[in-house]
Amino acid sequence: MKYLITGAAFIDNIVYPDGRRIDKIKGGCGIYAYSGVKLFEDDCQLVLGIGKDFEELYGDWFDDNGISRDGLFVKDEHTAQTVLTYEAGGHYTSKNIYSGKHGYHNPALALSMEELGPLLNENVKGIYLQSDIFGNYGEAYDLKEKYGYKIMWEIPAWLGTDYRPTLEKTVAKCDIWSLNIKESFDIFEVNAKEDAIKAIQSLGVPCFYRVGDTGSYMVMPDEAFFMPSVKFTPEDGDTDPTGCGNCSTAAAMWAFCEGKAPKEICAFANVAAGYNARQHGPYPRLREVRDQAYFYAERIYNDLKLI
């Protein structure tokens, strides 16, 4: 496979600031990230630790999108399930139903190099690694030079300034990385995106920088390129931002590995996020809108009026 996407899958029970609640929504950083690549590319593999109930929860989505189960590893009784509570301003908290702990991930479901390692070879072009702050996939970084693939690292949402030395070491091993505006303020101790961009540039590695519903930047060491967000009419009457960061980040990885220009990377990433926000959960049938999504991204990049 050309693209490998790691992360997690779980079921979200979402509570909104106004008190509304929607239960049993497909989610997880790995699922959303995979959808961002699958929207534009079939040659991609989802690599996940799952529960025994995964097929019951996700089988229809896998079938509808022609997704292989080859990268799935049953590691626990249950696929993770969370209560995701949004606060005003887009911030959120989460609680794992099965573990009772805060945070998405069940450690029992975590992947290791034992699962990921055999999938690394000269055919791989890019890998999306989410939250790997402790170097669980150290060998994946070491094998980059041998196989020639690129790594996109999306930082975990909980990082604060105490983790900056670790962040800098991890970023230095990557080809591209990503964070959002809140994470940038926390990790760099700044209060303005202009200062955050300067701090990002000081690390010397290209960064896909997400600034909420206004859009995104492709931050290169010497220049930052901005593209506004893409907003479609919601398919189910409601816009849901859940997973847009993961989805757009993985799409940015794909575009980066495909040699797209900086603003073009943002255009493809923002279009992926736009499709992701059209309904609760990942887009239901990605290949059906692939040509349309690609067309939109190219039009946006070429500064033509879209909608």
Buried (B, 14 or more C-beta within 10 A) or exposed (E): BBBBBBBBBBBBBBBBEEEEEBEEBBBBBBBBBBBBBBBBBBEBBBBBBBBEBBBEBBEEBBEEBEBEEEBBBBBBEBBBBBBBBBEEEEEBEBBBBBBEEEBBBBEBBBBEBEBBEEBBEEEBBBBBBBBBBEEBBEEBBEBBEEBEBBBBBBBBBEBEEEBBEEBBEBBEBBBBBBBBBBBBBBBBEBEEBEBBBBBBBEBEBBBBBBBBBEBBBBBBEEEBBBBBBBBBEEBEEEBBBBBBBBBBBBBBBBBBBBEBEBBBBBBBBBBBBBBBBBBBBBBBEBEEBBEEBBEBBBBBBEEEEEE
